[in-house]
Amino acid sequence: MSFLSNLEALWQKDEAWVINFFATLKKDAAIVEADAVAAMAWLSAHGSEIAADVTALVAVAAKLGLGLPPPVSAALTGLNLAVALVNQAASAAAAAKASGSTDTTALVQAAQAGVQAYNQLKAAQVLTSTAQAAVATGTATAQ
């Protein structure tokens, strides 16, 4: 083999690797997109139920004369906000899907709404953990 044929073989090998890499990346991006849409749809469908259950539990506690400790109140507020943002993200994702891939504004809005919902879910998780710890240790006092 000559130097040029070695160089050409090397180039073809690298070219095939790059093509395979981007094909795999495109396939993986489609899988991630489908998973994210499915997760948002599930959260949107069940988040309201979960928030309603928590609100009902708080109402029962109030009827029994039990106060609501500030950490629990903060967790409830965070959960309600997270549910609202997840619903917005699910609506934005549905709008982006309906508009097709030509409407980049809808895609950007869906991505931004998804990030916002994710961040609020993480914040609600932290607030819930704080409330659980306060209740478990008995440091939470009702107000």
C-alpha positions, -999 to 999 in steps of 0.1 A, spaced: 0 0 0 12 34 -8 12 64 15 -18 79 -4 -39 47 -2 -31 44 36 -42 80 40 -73 74 20 -82 43 41 -76 63 73 -98 91 60 -126 67 50 -124 50 84 -127 83 102 -155 95 79 -175 63 86 -170 68 124 -182 104 122 -213 94 102 -221 66 126 -215 90 156 -240 116 143 -265 89 133 -264 75 168 -266 110 183 -297 117 162 -313 85 173 -305 90 209 -318 126 208 -351 113 194 -353 87 223 -345 115 249 -372 137 233 -398 109 234 -389 101 270 -391 137 281 -425 142 264 -438 110 281 -425 121 315 -440 155 312 -473 140 301 -473 116 331 -464 144 355 -490 166 340 -516 139 342 -508 129 378 -492 160 393 -526 176 399 -539 144 416 -508 144 439 -512 181 447 -549 176 454 -542 146 477 -517 167 496 -541 196 498 -569 173 511 -545 159 537 -536 194 549 -574 202 550 -580 171 572 -552 181 595 -567 217 598 -601 203 606 -585 182 634 -571 214 648 -535 205 638 -516 235 626 -494 235 596 -457 239 603 -439 265 581 -417 238 564 -448 218 554 -465 249 542 -434 258 521 -433 223 507 -470 225 497 -465 258 480 -435 245 461 -454 214 450 -483 234 437 -459 257 418 -441 226 404 -474 211 392 -484 244 375 -450 246 357 -452 209 347 -486 216 332 -472 246 313 -443 226 301 -466 197 289 -487 223 270 -457 239 255 -443 204 244 -477 195 229 -478 229 210 -442 223 197 -451 188 186 -482 201 168 -464 229 151 -438 205 138 -400 210 136 -403 242 115 -415 264 144 -383 269 164 -400 294 187 -423 267 200 -394 243 205 -375 270 224 -405 278 246 -411 241 253 -374 236 263 -375 267 285 -407 255 301 -392 221 307 -361 235 323 -382 257 345 -405 228 355 -375 206 363 -359 233 384 -391 238 404 -395 200 408 -360 199 423 -368 228 446 -401 211 457 -381 180 464 -357 199 486 -386 216 504 -404 183 509 -372 167 523 -368 197 547 -404 194 558 -401 156 563 -369 162 584 -386 189 605 -416 167 612 -395 136 619 -373 154 644 -401 172 660 -386 206 653 -415 217 632 -440 237 652 -475 244 639 -486 279 634 
